[in-house]
């Protein structure tokens, strides 16, 4: 292949250049149970902490880097994609120097054997999605907090309604007591004012919480 200037383009150089600019790595692996790699871009070492050349040369099992609880889901996604001649997209946990990290993989089969039609290689890209996963967890926590606040607001509204009823009863009793209930009437008025102010404030909070609910999509 040539560029618009006529100079030849080395696709291998392009792959290395792209691989250096992503949080993850490109790969070509064998269509085998252990997903042994035959080539990985230079982001492999940064993510896994393993020597890329040694990993490829020894045909080490990439499946050993996948969290044991996620291997079955990865296998199923790959198998389904190969059966339909499509591609897989799967998120799982990968072993890294800092512990298990979430990654997102997109890939597909290539280079089918001309005699058997069996796919020989798996090509794809694995991206570090741990920051997105952390964000999702924080959003989940936010959803829980908003739900709890909605419940708290309901309780506060109930309390304010009770306060308003008590204030009404107090004013009735103050009226019955005539001049002896003047002080009681002042207290009742203050209770009514407090209830009205509280309900106004809570309605504004409820409005803002409804907007927040829409944002976090509860």
C-alpha positions in Angstrom: 0.0 0.0 0.0 1.2 3.5 -0.8 0.4 6.9 0.7 -0.9 9.9 -1.3 2.7 11.0 -1.8 3.5 7.6 -3.3 5.7 6.4 -0.4 5.0 2.9 0.8 3.1 2.5 4.1 4.3 0.0 6.6 1.1 -1.3 8.3 3.2 -2.8 11.0 4.5 0.7 11.9 1.0 2.0 11.9 -0.1 -0.8 14.4 2.8 0.0 16.7 2.0 3.8 16.5 -1.6 3.2 17.3 -0.7 0.7 20.1 1.5 3.4 21.8 -1.5 5.8 22.0 -4.1 3.6 23.6 -4.7 2.5 27.2 -4.4 -1.2 26.2 -3.0 -3.2 23.3 -3.7 -4.7 19.9 -3.2 -8.4 19.5 -3.2 -11.4 17.2 -3.7 -14.7 19.0 -4.2 -18.3 18.1 -7.7 -19.7 17.9 -7.0 -22.1 20.8 -8.4 -22.8 24.2 -5.7 -20.8 26.0 -5.7 -17.8 23.5 -1.9 -17.9 23.1 -0.6 -14.7 21.5 1.5 -14.5 18.3 1.8 -10.7 18.4 0.9 -7.9 20.8 1.5 -4.2 20.6 3.7 -2.4 23.1 0.8 -1.5 25.4 0.7 -5.1 26.5 3.6 -4.7 29.0 2.2 -1.4 30.4 -1.1 -3.1 31.2 0.0 -6.6 32.3 3.5 -6.0 33.6 4.7 -8.9 31.5 7.5 -9.0 29.0 5.7 -9.0 25.6 8.5 -10.7 23.6 8.8 -13.6 26.2 5.0 -13.9 26.4 4.7 -14.3 22.7 7.8 -16.5 22.2 6.8 -19.0 24.9 3.2 -19.0 23.7 2.1 -18.4 27.2 -1.6 -18.9 27.9 -3.4 -15.5 27.8 -6.4 -17.3 29.4 -4.3 -17.5 32.6 -4.5 -13.7 32.9 -8.3 -13.7 32.8 -10.1 -13.8 36.1 -11.3 -17.4 36.7 -14.9 -16.2 37.2 -14.8 -14.5 33.8 -13.2 -17.1 31.6 -16.5 -18.9 30.8 -18.2 -15.6 29.6 -15.1 -14.8 27.4 -15.2 -18.3 25.9 -18.9 -18.0 25.2 -18.6 -14.6 23.6 -15.7 -15.7 21.3 -17.4 -19.0 20.3 -20.7 -17.2 19.4 -18.8 -14.6 17.3 -16.8 -17.3 15.4 -20.0 -19.3 14.8 -21.8 -16.3 13.3 -18.7 -14.9 11.6 -19.2 -11.8 13.6 -17.2 -10.1 16.4 -17.2 -10.2 20.1 -17.3 -7.4 22.7 -16.8 -8.5 26.2 -15.7 -6.9 29.5 -13.8 -8.9 32.1 -11.1 -8.7 34.7 -7.5 -9.0 33.7 -4.5 -9.7 36.0 -2.2 -6.7 36.3 0.6 -5.8 38.7 -1.8 -3.7 40.7 -4.4 -6.5 40.9 -7.5 -7.3 38.8 -8.5 -4.5 36.4 -11.5 -4.3 34.2 -10.8 -4.3 30.4 -13.0 -4.3 27.4 -12.2 -6.4 24.4 -13.4 -6.3 20.8 -12.2 -8.9 18.4 -12.9 -11.3 15.6 -11.6 -14.3 13.8 -9.4 -14.2 10.7 -7.3 -16.3 8.3 -9.5 -19.3 7.9 -7.8 -22.6 6.9 -8.4 -23.1 3.2 -8.9 -26.8 3.6 -11.0 -26.9 6.8 -12.4 -23.4 6.9 -11.5 -23.2 10.5 -10.4 -19.8 11.8 -6.7 -19.8 12.7 -6.2 -16.5 14.4 -8.0 -14.1 16.6 -7.4 -10.3 16.1 -8.6 -7.6 18.4 -8.0 -4.8 20.9 -8.1 -4.9 24.7 -8.6 -1.5 26.4 -8.2 -0.7 30.1 -11.7 0.3 31.2 -11.0 0.4 35.0 -11.6 4.2 35.1 -15.0 3.8 33.4 -15.8 0.9 35.8 -14.9 3.1 38.8 -17.2 5.9 37.4 -20.0 3.4 37.0 -19.6 2.2 40.6 -19.7 5.8 41.8 -22.9 6.4 39.7 -24.4 3.3 41.3 -23.5 4.7 44.7 -25.0 8.0 43.7 -28.2 6.2 42.7 -28.4 4.6 46.1 -27.9 7.9 47.8 -30.6 9.6 45.8 -33.0 6.8 46.5 -32.3 7.1 50.2 -32.8 10.9 50.0 -36.1 10.5 48.3 -37.2 8.2 51.1 -36.0 10.7 53.7 -37.9 13.5 52.0 -41.1 11.5 52.1 -40.6 11.1 55.9 -39.9 14.8 56.3 -43.0 15.7 54.4 -45.0 13.4 56.7 -43.5 15.1 59.8 -44.2 18.6 58.5 -47.9 17.6 57.8 -48.1 16.3 61.4 -46.6 19.6 62.6 -49.1 21.6 60.6 -52.0 19.6 62.1 -50.6 20.1 65.6 -50.4 23.8 65.0 -54.0 23.8 63.8 -55.1 22.0 67.0 -53.1 24.4 69.1 -54.8 27.4 67.5 -58.2 25.8 68.2 -57.3 25.2 71.8 -55.9 28.7 72.1 -59.2 30.1 70.8 -61.1 28.1 73.4 -58.9 29.4 76.2 -59.5 33.0 75.1 -57.1 35.5 76.7 -55.5 32.6 78.6 -54.5 31.0 75.4 -52.8 34.1 73.8 -49.3 32.8 74.3 -50.3 29.3 73.1 -51.7 31.0 69.9 -48.3 32.6 69.3 -46.6 29.2 69.5 -49.2 27.7 67.2 -48.5 30.5 64.6 -44.8 29.9 64.8 -45.4 26.2 64.3 -47.5 26.9 61.2 -44.9 29.2 59.8 -42.2 26.6 60.4 -44.2 23.9 58.7 -44.9 26.2 55.7 -41.2 27.2 55.3 -40.1 23.6 55.7 -42.4 22.3 53.0 -41.3 25.1 50.7 -37.6 24.2 51.2 -38.3 20.4 50.8 -40.2 21.0 47.6 -37.2 22.8 46.2 -34.9 20.0 47.3 -37.3 17.4 45.8 -37.2 19.3 42.5 -33.4 19.2 42.4 -33.3 15.6 43.4 -35.7 14.8 40.5 -33.2 16.5 38.1 -30.4 14.5 39.7 -32.4 11.3 39.3 -32.7 12.0 35.6 -29.0 12.5 35.3 -28.1 9.2 37.1 -31.0 7.4 35.4 -32.4 5.6 38.3 
